[in-house]
Amino acid sequence: MGQRLAYFEITSSEDAERLQSFYAGLFGWNVNQLPDMGGYALVDTQSGEGSVIGGIGPAMGEAGVRVYFHAPDLGASLKRAEELGGAIVMQPTELPGFGNVAAFTDPDGNTIGLWDRSSV
């Protein structure tokens, strides 16, 4: 069985609150700012059981859209991405209360995230 989409993230280099309002208004999403996260907000897409959650906030680098896929073994997934022609851009990193994330670029340079929630 393949890995399912786990999380999406939309980041802004200019005005994260504007993007949060835009997507909430466009898609009817519930956007909840996290006070300790510097303007970052969690997104509930209001699309029912099994729906994908996300986040909208300030860019920590290049702004854009990133998707995260569930990966029960981040190290093994990163190794496999490299074997297939990708490159690691973020080693496994703990996000307290949310699990561990990592990221790689595919052969075309698209950044893809991996998320392991097994430690939560």
CNS distance restraints for C-alpha pairs under 8 A (distance, minus, plus):
assign (resid   3 and name CA) (resid  69 and name CA) 6.34 0.50 0.50
assign (resid   3 and name CA) (resid  70 and name CA) 5.81 0.50 0.50
assign (resid   3 and name CA) (resid  71 and name CA) 6.84 0.50 0.50
assign (resid   4 and name CA) (resid  69 and name CA) 5.78 0.50 0.50
assign (resid   4 and name CA) (resid  70 and name CA) 5.93 0.50 0.50
assign (resid   5 and name CA) (resid  52 and name CA) 7.11 0.50 0.50
assign (resid   5 and name CA) (resid  67 and name CA) 7.28 0.50 0.50
assign (resid   5 and name CA) (resid  68 and name CA) 6.16 0.50 0.50
assign (resid   5 and name CA) (resid  69 and name CA) 4.47 0.50 0.50
assign (resid   5 and name CA) (resid  70 and name CA) 6.30 0.50 0.50
assign (resid   6 and name CA) (resid  52 and name CA) 6.02 0.50 0.50
assign (resid   6 and name CA) (resid  53 and name CA) 7.29 0.50 0.50
assign (resid   6 and name CA) (resid  67 and name CA) 7.68 0.50 0.50
assign (resid   6 and name CA) (resid  68 and name CA) 5.46 0.50 0.50
assign (resid   6 and name CA) (resid  69 and name CA) 4.82 0.50 0.50
assign (resid   6 and name CA) (resid  70 and name CA) 5.31 0.50 0.50
assign (resid   6 and name CA) (resid 115 and name CA) 7.04 0.50 0.50
assign (resid   7 and name CA) (resid  52 and name CA) 5.84 0.50 0.50
assign (resid   7 and name CA) (resid  53 and name CA) 5.40 0.50 0.50
assign (resid   7 and name CA) (resid  54 and name CA) 5.05 0.50 0.50
assign (resid   7 and name CA) (resid  55 and name CA) 7.88 0.50 0.50
assign (resid   7 and name CA) (resid  67 and name CA) 5.93 0.50 0.50
assign (resid   7 and name CA) (resid  68 and name CA) 4.95 0.50 0.50
assign (resid   7 and name CA) (resid  69 and name CA) 6.82 0.50 0.50
assign (resid   8 and name CA) (resid  52 and name CA) 7.59 0.50 0.50
assign (resid   8 and name CA) (resid  53 and name CA) 6.76 0.50 0.50
assign (resid   8 and name CA) (resid  54 and name CA) 4.54 0.50 0.50
assign (resid   8 and name CA) (resid  55 and name CA) 6.44 0.50 0.50
assign (resid   8 and name CA) (resid  65 and name CA) 7.30 0.50 0.50
assign (resid   8 and name CA) (resid  66 and name CA) 5.81 0.50 0.50
assign (resid   8 and name CA) (resid  67 and name CA) 4.42 0.50 0.50
assign (resid   8 and name CA) (resid  68 and name CA) 5.97 0.50 0.50
assign (resid   9 and name CA) (resid  54 and name CA) 5.48 0.50 0.50
assign (resid   9 and name CA) (resid  55 and name CA) 4.78 0.50 0.50
assign (resid   9 and name CA) (resid  56 and name CA) 5.76 0.50 0.50
assign (resid   9 and name CA) (resid  57 and name CA) 7.99 0.50 0.50
assign (resid   9 and name CA) (resid  65 and name CA) 5.66 0.50 0.50
assign (resid   9 and name CA) (resid  66 and name CA) 5.23 0.50 0.50
assign (resid   9 and name CA) (resid  67 and name CA) 6.33 0.50 0.50
assign (resid  10 and name CA) (resid  55 and name CA) 6.36 0.50 0.50
assign (resid  10 and name CA) (resid  56 and name CA) 4.79 0.50 0.50
assign (resid  10 and name CA) (resid  57 and name CA) 6.67 0.50 0.50
assign (resid  10 and name CA) (resid  63 and name CA) 7.59 0.50 0.50
assign (resid  10 and name CA) (resid  64 and name CA) 5.77 0.50 0.50
assign (resid  10 and name CA) (resid  65 and name CA) 4.59 0.50 0.50
assign (resid  10 and name CA) (resid  66 and name CA) 6.63 0.50 0.50
assign (resid  11 and name CA) (resid  16 and name CA) 6.83 0.50 0.50
assign (resid  11 and name CA) (resid  56 and name CA) 5.62 0.50 0.50
assign (resid  11 and name CA) (resid  57 and name CA) 4.98 0.50 0.50
assign (resid  11 and name CA) (resid  58 and name CA) 5.28 0.50 0.50
assign (resid  11 and name CA) (resid  59 and name CA) 4.81 0.50 0.50
assign (resid  11 and name CA) (resid  63 and name CA) 4.98 0.50 0.50
assign (resid  11 and name CA) (resid  64 and name CA) 5.33 0.50 0.50
assign (resid  11 and name CA) (resid  65 and name CA) 6.51 0.50 0.50
assign (resid  12 and name CA) (resid  16 and name CA) 5.17 0.50 0.50
assign (resid  12 and name CA) (resid  19 and name CA) 7.24 0.50 0.50
assign (resid  12 and name CA) (resid  56 and name CA) 7.88 0.50 0.50
assign (resid  12 and name CA) (resid  57 and name CA) 6.23 0.50 0.50
assign (resid  12 and name CA) (resid  58 and name CA) 4.94 0.50 0.50
assign (resid  12 and name CA) (resid  59 and name CA) 5.18 0.50 0.50
assign (resid  12 and name CA) (resid  63 and name CA) 5.09 0.50 0.50
assign (resid  12 and name CA) (resid  64 and name CA) 6.80 0.50 0.50
assign (resid  13 and name CA) (resid  58 and name CA) 6.08 0.50 0.50
assign (resid  13 and name CA) (resid  59 and name CA) 5.35 0.50 0.50
assign (resid  13 and name CA) (resid  62 and name CA) 7.31 0.50 0.50
assign (resid  13 and name CA) (resid  63 and name CA) 5.45 0.50 0.50
assign (resid  14 and name CA) (resid  58 and name CA) 7.66 0.50 0.50
assign (resid  15 and name CA) (resid  19 and name CA) 6.72 0.50 0.50
assign (resid  15 and name CA) (resid  58 and name CA) 7.23 0.50 0.50
assign (resid  16 and name CA) (resid  20 and name CA) 6.19 0.50 0.50
assign (resid  16 and name CA) (resid  39 and name CA) 6.97 0.50 0.50
assign (resid  16 and name CA) (resid  40 and name CA) 7.60 0.50 0.50
assign (resid  16 and name CA) (resid  56 and name CA) 6.77 0.50 0.50
assign (resid  16 and name CA) (resid  57 and name CA) 4.90 0.50 0.50
assign (resid  16 and name CA) (resid  58 and name CA) 5.27 0.50 0.50
assign (resid  17 and name CA) (resid  21 and name CA) 6.22 0.50 0.50
assign (resid  17 and name CA) (resid  39 and name CA) 7.36 0.50 0.50
assign (resid  17 and name CA) (resid  57 and name CA) 7.40 0.50 0.50
assign (resid  18 and name CA) (resid  22 and name CA) 6.06 0.50 0.50
assign (resid  19 and name CA) (resid  23 and name CA) 6.16 0.50 0.50
assign (resid  19 and name CA) (resid  56 and name CA) 7.22 0.50 0.50
assign (resid  19 and name CA) (resid  57 and name CA) 7.99 0.50 0.50
assign (resid  20 and name CA) (resid  24 and name CA) 6.07 0.50 0.50
assign (resid  20 and name CA) (resid  31 and name CA) 6.65 0.50 0.50
assign (resid  20 and name CA) (resid  41 and name CA) 7.65 0.50 0.50
assign (resid  20 and name CA) (resid  56 and name CA) 6.11 0.50 0.50
assign (resid  20 and name CA) (resid  57 and name CA) 7.62 0.50 0.50
assign (resid  21 and name CA) (resid  25 and name CA) 5.98 0.50 0.50
assign (resid  22 and name CA) (resid  26 and name CA) 6.00 0.50 0.50
assign (resid  23 and name CA) (resid  27 and name CA) 5.79 0.50 0.50
assign (resid  23 and name CA) (resid  28 and name CA) 7.41 0.50 0.50
assign (resid  23 and name CA) (resid  29 and name CA) 6.78 0.50 0.50
assign (resid  24 and name CA) (resid  28 and name CA) 4.98 0.50 0.50
assign (resid  24 and name CA) (resid  29 and name CA) 4.45 0.50 0.50
assign (resid  24 and name CA) (resid  30 and name CA) 6.23 0.50 0.50
assign (resid  24 and name CA) (resid  31 and name CA) 6.47 0.50 0.50
assign (resid  25 and name CA) (resid  29 and name CA) 7.28 0.50 0.50
assign (resid  27 and name CA) (resid  45 and name CA) 7.72 0.50 0.50
assign (resid  28 and name CA) (resid  45 and name CA) 7.31 0.50 0.50
assign (resid  28 and name CA) (resid  46 and name CA) 7.39 0.50 0.50
assign (resid  29 and name CA) (resid  43 and name CA) 6.53 0.50 0.50
assign (resid  29 and name CA) (resid  44 and name CA) 5.83 0.50 0.50
assign (resid  29 and name CA) (resid  45 and name CA) 4.62 0.50 0.50
assign (resid  29 and name CA) (resid  46 and name CA) 5.93 0.50 0.50
assign (resid  30 and name CA) (resid  43 and name CA) 5.77 0.50 0.50
assign (resid  30 and name CA) (resid  44 and name CA) 5.09 0.50 0.50
assign (resid  30 and name CA) (resid  45 and name CA) 6.38 0.50 0.50
assign (resid  30 and name CA) (resid  46 and name CA) 6.83 0.50 0.50
assign (resid  31 and name CA) (resid  41 and name CA) 6.14 0.50 0.50
assign (resid  31 and name CA) (resid  42 and name CA) 5.82 0.50 0.50
assign (resid  31 and name CA) (resid  43 and name CA) 4.65 0.50 0.50
assign (resid  31 and name CA) (resid  44 and name CA) 6.48 0.50 0.50
assign (resid  32 and name CA) (resid  41 and name CA) 5.11 0.50 0.50
assign (resid  32 and name CA) (resid  42 and name CA) 5.31 0.50 0.50
assign (resid  32 and name CA) (resid  43 and name CA) 6.47 0.50 0.50
assign (resid  33 and name CA) (resid  39 and name CA) 6.51 0.50 0.50
assign (resid  33 and name CA) (resid  40 and name CA) 5.89 0.50 0.50
assign (resid  33 and name CA) (resid  41 and name CA) 3.93 0.50 0.50
assign (resid  33 and name CA) (resid  42 and name CA) 6.40 0.50 0.50
assign (resid  34 and name CA) (resid  38 and name CA) 7.62 0.50 0.50
assign (resid  34 and name CA) (resid  39 and name CA) 6.91 0.50 0.50
assign (resid  34 and name CA) (resid  40 and name CA) 5.95 0.50 0.50
assign (resid  34 and name CA) (resid  41 and name CA) 5.43 0.50 0.50
assign (resid  34 and name CA) (resid  42 and name CA) 7.18 0.50 0.50
assign (resid  35 and name CA) (resid  39 and name CA) 7.07 0.50 0.50
assign (resid  35 and name CA) (resid  40 and name CA) 7.99 0.50 0.50
assign (resid  37 and name CA) (resid  41 and name CA) 7.86 0.50 0.50
assign (resid  38 and name CA) (resid  58 and name CA) 7.76 0.50 0.50
assign (resid  39 and name CA) (resid  57 and name CA) 5.85 0.50 0.50
assign (resid  39 and name CA) (resid  58 and name CA) 6.56 0.50 0.50
assign (resid  40 and name CA) (resid  55 and name CA) 6.96 0.50 0.50
assign (resid  40 and name CA) (resid  56 and name CA) 5.88 0.50 0.50
assign (resid  40 and name CA) (resid  57 and name CA) 4.06 0.50 0.50
assign (resid  40 and name CA) (resid  58 and name CA) 6.43 0.50 0.50
assign (resid  41 and name CA) (resid  55 and name CA) 5.49 0.50 0.50
assign (resid  41 and name CA) (resid  56 and name CA) 5.37 0.50 0.50
assign (resid  41 and name CA) (resid  57 and name CA) 6.03 0.50 0.50
assign (resid  42 and name CA) (resid  53 and name CA) 7.53 0.50 0.50
assign (resid  42 and name CA) (resid  54 and name CA) 5.87 0.50 0.50
assign (resid  42 and name CA) (resid  55 and name CA) 4.42 0.50 0.50
assign (resid  42 and name CA) (resid  56 and name CA) 6.60 0.50 0.50
assign (resid  43 and name CA) (resid  53 and name CA) 5.78 0.50 0.50
assign (resid  43 and name CA) (resid  54 and name CA) 4.87 0.50 0.50
assign (resid  43 and name CA) (resid  55 and name CA) 5.20 0.50 0.50
assign (resid  43 and name CA) (resid  56 and name CA) 7.12 0.50 0.50
assign (resid  44 and name CA) (resid  52 and name CA) 7.86 0.50 0.50
assign (resid  44 and name CA) (resid  53 and name CA) 5.38 0.50 0.50
assign (resid  44 and name CA) (resid  54 and name CA) 6.86 0.50 0.50
assign (resid  45 and name CA) (resid  51 and name CA) 7.15 0.50 0.50
assign (resid  45 and name CA) (resid  52 and name CA) 7.12 0.50 0.50
assign (resid  45 and name CA) (resid  53 and name CA) 6.29 0.50 0.50
assign (resid  45 and name CA) (resid  54 and name CA) 7.84 0.50 0.50
assign (resid  46 and name CA) (resid  51 and name CA) 7.75 0.50 0.50
assign (resid  47 and name CA) (resid  51 and name CA) 5.70 0.50 0.50
assign (resid  58 and name CA) (resid  63 and name CA) 7.82 0.50 0.50
assign (resid  59 and name CA) (resid  63 and name CA) 5.06 0.50 0.50
assign (resid  59 and name CA) (resid  64 and name CA) 7.89 0.50 0.50
assign (resid  66 and name CA) (resid 111 and name CA) 6.72 0.50 0.50
assign (resid  66 and name CA) (resid 112 and name CA) 6.17 0.50 0.50
assign (resid  66 and name CA) (resid 113 and name CA) 6.86 0.50 0.50
assign (resid  67 and name CA) (resid 112 and name CA) 5.88 0.50 0.50
assign (resid  67 and name CA) (resid 113 and name CA) 5.89 0.50 0.50
assign (resid  68 and name CA) (resid 112 and name CA) 6.16 0.50 0.50
assign (resid  68 and name CA) (resid 113 and name CA) 4.11 0.50 0.50
assign (resid  68 and name CA) (resid 114 and name CA) 4.93 0.50 0.50
assign (resid  68 and name CA) (resid 115 and name CA) 6.13 0.50 0.50
assign (resid  69 and name CA) (resid 112 and name CA) 7.94 0.50 0.50
assign (resid  69 and name CA) (resid 113 and name CA) 6.33 0.50 0.50
assign (resid  69 and name CA) (resid 114 and name CA) 4.95 0.50 0.50
assign (resid  69 and name CA) (resid 115 and name CA) 5.98 0.50 0.50
assign (resid  70 and name CA) (resid 114 and name CA) 5.92 0.50 0.50
assign (resid  70 and name CA) (resid 115 and name CA) 4.99 0.50 0.50
assign (resid  70 and name CA) (resid 116 and name CA) 5.99 0.50 0.50
assign (resid  71 and name CA) (resid  77 and name CA) 6.88 0.50 0.50
assign (resid  71 and name CA) (resid 114 and name CA) 5.83 0.50 0.50
assign (resid  71 and name CA) (resid 115 and name CA) 5.66 0.50 0.50
assign (resid  71 and name CA) (resid 116 and name CA) 5.42 0.50 0.50
assign (resid  72 and name CA) (resid 115 and name CA) 7.77 0.50 0.50
assign (resid  72 and name CA) (resid 116 and name CA) 5.37 0.50 0.50
assign (resid  72 and name CA) (resid 117 and name CA) 7.82 0.50 0.50
assign (resid  72 and name CA) (resid 118 and name CA) 7.15 0.50 0.50
assign (resid  73 and name CA) (resid  77 and name CA) 6.24 0.50 0.50
assign (resid  73 and name CA) (resid 116 and name CA) 7.13 0.50 0.50
assign (resid  74 and name CA) (resid  78 and name CA) 6.08 0.50 0.50
assign (resid  74 and name CA) (resid  92 and name CA) 6.46 0.50 0.50
assign (resid  74 and name CA) (resid 101 and name CA) 7.53 0.50 0.50
assign (resid  74 and name CA) (resid 102 and name CA) 6.70 0.50 0.50
assign (resid  74 and name CA) (resid 114 and name CA) 6.78 0.50 0.50
assign (resid  74 and name CA) (resid 115 and name CA) 7.44 0.50 0.50
assign (resid  74 and name CA) (resid 116 and name CA) 6.91 0.50 0.50
assign (resid  75 and name CA) (resid  79 and name CA) 6.17 0.50 0.50
assign (resid  75 and name CA) (resid  92 and name CA) 7.21 0.50 0.50
assign (resid  76 and name CA) (resid  80 and name CA) 6.16 0.50 0.50
assign (resid  77 and name CA) (resid  81 and name CA) 6.14 0.50 0.50
assign (resid  78 and name CA) (resid  82 and name CA) 6.33 0.50 0.50
assign (resid  78 and name CA) (resid  88 and name CA) 6.48 0.50 0.50
assign (resid  78 and name CA) (resid 102 and name CA) 7.91 0.50 0.50
assign (resid  78 and name CA) (resid 103 and name CA) 7.68 0.50 0.50
assign (resid  78 and name CA) (resid 104 and name CA) 6.89 0.50 0.50
assign (resid  79 and name CA) (resid  83 and name CA) 6.29 0.50 0.50
assign (resid  80 and name CA) (resid  84 and name CA) 6.25 0.50 0.50
assign (resid  81 and name CA) (resid  85 and name CA) 6.46 0.50 0.50
assign (resid  81 and name CA) (resid  86 and name CA) 5.03 0.50 0.50
assign (resid  81 and name CA) (resid  87 and name CA) 6.92 0.50 0.50
assign (resid  81 and name CA) (resid  88 and name CA) 7.82 0.50 0.50
assign (resid  81 and name CA) (resid 104 and name CA) 7.25 0.50 0.50
assign (resid  81 and name CA) (resid 106 and name CA) 7.38 0.50 0.50
assign (resid  82 and name CA) (resid  86 and name CA) 4.52 0.50 0.50
assign (resid  82 and name CA) (resid  87 and name CA) 5.38 0.50 0.50
assign (resid  82 and name CA) (resid  88 and name CA) 7.04 0.50 0.50
assign (resid  85 and name CA) (resid 106 and name CA) 6.89 0.50 0.50
assign (resid  85 and name CA) (resid 107 and name CA) 5.45 0.50 0.50
assign (resid  86 and name CA) (resid 104 and name CA) 6.56 0.50 0.50
assign (resid  86 and name CA) (resid 105 and name CA) 5.36 0.50 0.50
assign (resid  86 and name CA) (resid 106 and name CA) 4.44 0.50 0.50
assign (resid  86 and name CA) (resid 107 and name CA) 5.05 0.50 0.50
assign (resid  87 and name CA) (resid 104 and name CA) 5.37 0.50 0.50
assign (resid  87 and name CA) (resid 105 and name CA) 5.21 0.50 0.50
assign (resid  87 and name CA) (resid 106 and name CA) 6.78 0.50 0.50
assign (resid  87 and name CA) (resid 107 and name CA) 7.79 0.50 0.50
assign (resid  88 and name CA) (resid 103 and name CA) 6.24 0.50 0.50
assign (resid  88 and name CA) (resid 104 and name CA) 4.21 0.50 0.50
assign (resid  88 and name CA) (resid 105 and name CA) 6.42 0.50 0.50
assign (resid  89 and name CA) (resid 102 and name CA) 7.84 0.50 0.50
assign (resid  89 and name CA) (resid 103 and name CA) 5.54 0.50 0.50
assign (resid  89 and name CA) (resid 104 and name CA) 4.92 0.50 0.50
assign (resid  89 and name CA) (resid 105 and name CA) 6.72 0.50 0.50
assign (resid  90 and name CA) (resid 102 and name CA) 5.13 0.50 0.50
assign (resid  90 and name CA) (resid 103 and name CA) 4.83 0.50 0.50
assign (resid  90 and name CA) (resid 104 and name CA) 6.60 0.50 0.50
assign (resid  91 and name CA) (resid 101 and name CA) 7.93 0.50 0.50
assign (resid  91 and name CA) (resid 102 and name CA) 5.23 0.50 0.50
assign (resid  91 and name CA) (resid 103 and name CA) 6.86 0.50 0.50
assign (resid  92 and name CA) (resid 100 and name CA) 6.20 0.50 0.50
assign (resid  92 and name CA) (resid 101 and name CA) 5.40 0.50 0.50
assign (resid  92 and name CA) (resid 102 and name CA) 4.49 0.50 0.50
assign (resid  92 and name CA) (resid 103 and name CA) 7.85 0.50 0.50
assign (resid  93 and name CA) (resid 100 and name CA) 5.33 0.50 0.50
assign (resid  93 and name CA) (resid 101 and name CA) 5.33 0.50 0.50
assign (resid  93 and name CA) (resid 102 and name CA) 6.21 0.50 0.50
assign (resid  94 and name CA) (resid  98 and name CA) 7.88 0.50 0.50
assign (resid  94 and name CA) (resid  99 and name CA) 5.93 0.50 0.50
assign (resid  94 and name CA) (resid 100 and name CA) 4.32 0.50 0.50
assign (resid  94 and name CA) (resid 101 and name CA) 6.50 0.50 0.50
assign (resid  95 and name CA) (resid  99 and name CA) 5.48 0.50 0.50
assign (resid  95 and name CA) (resid 100 and name CA) 5.70 0.50 0.50
assign (resid  95 and name CA) (resid 101 and name CA) 7.31 0.50 0.50
assign (resid  97 and name CA) (resid 120 and name CA) 6.01 0.50 0.50
assign (resid  98 and name CA) (resid 117 and name CA) 6.48 0.50 0.50
assign (resid  98 and name CA) (resid 120 and name CA) 6.11 0.50 0.50
assign (resid  99 and name CA) (resid 115 and name CA) 7.20 0.50 0.50
assign (resid  99 and name CA) (resid 116 and name CA) 5.75 0.50 0.50
assign (resid  99 and name CA) (resid 117 and name CA) 4.41 0.50 0.50
assign (resid  99 and name CA) (resid 118 and name CA) 6.78 0.50 0.50
assign (resid  99 and name CA) (resid 119 and name CA) 5.63 0.50 0.50
assign (resid  99 and name CA) (resid 120 and name CA) 5.44 0.50 0.50
assign (resid 100 and name CA) (resid 115 and name CA) 5.85 0.50 0.50
assign (resid 100 and name CA) (resid 116 and name CA) 5.19 0.50 0.50
assign (resid 100 and name CA) (resid 117 and name CA) 6.45 0.50 0.50
assign (resid 100 and name CA) (resid 119 and name CA) 7.75 0.50 0.50
assign (resid 101 and name CA) (resid 113 and name CA) 6.94 0.50 0.50
assign (resid 101 and name CA) (resid 114 and name CA) 5.47 0.50 0.50
assign (resid 101 and name CA) (resid 115 and name CA) 4.55 0.50 0.50
assign (resid 101 and name CA) (resid 116 and name CA) 6.31 0.50 0.50
assign (resid 102 and name CA) (resid 113 and name CA) 5.78 0.50 0.50
assign (resid 102 and name CA) (resid 114 and name CA) 5.15 0.50 0.50
assign (resid 102 and name CA) (resid 115 and name CA) 6.70 0.50 0.50
assign (resid 103 and name CA) (resid 111 and name CA) 6.71 0.50 0.50
assign (resid 103 and name CA) (resid 112 and name CA) 5.57 0.50 0.50
assign (resid 103 and name CA) (resid 113 and name CA) 4.28 0.50 0.50
assign (resid 103 and name CA) (resid 114 and name CA) 5.82 0.50 0.50
assign (resid 104 and name CA) (resid 111 and name CA) 5.64 0.50 0.50
assign (resid 104 and name CA) (resid 112 and name CA) 5.56 0.50 0.50
assign (resid 104 and name CA) (resid 113 and name CA) 6.60 0.50 0.50
assign (resid 105 and name CA) (resid 109 and name CA) 5.08 0.50 0.50
assign (resid 105 and name CA) (resid 110 and name CA) 5.12 0.50 0.50
assign (resid 105 and name CA) (resid 111 and name CA) 4.31 0.50 0.50
assign (resid 105 and name CA) (resid 112 and name CA) 6.02 0.50 0.50
assign (resid 106 and name CA) (resid 110 and name CA) 5.40 0.50 0.50
assign (resid 106 and name CA) (resid 111 and name CA) 6.59 0.50 0.50
assign (resid 106 and name CA) (resid 112 and name CA) 7.32 0.50 0.50
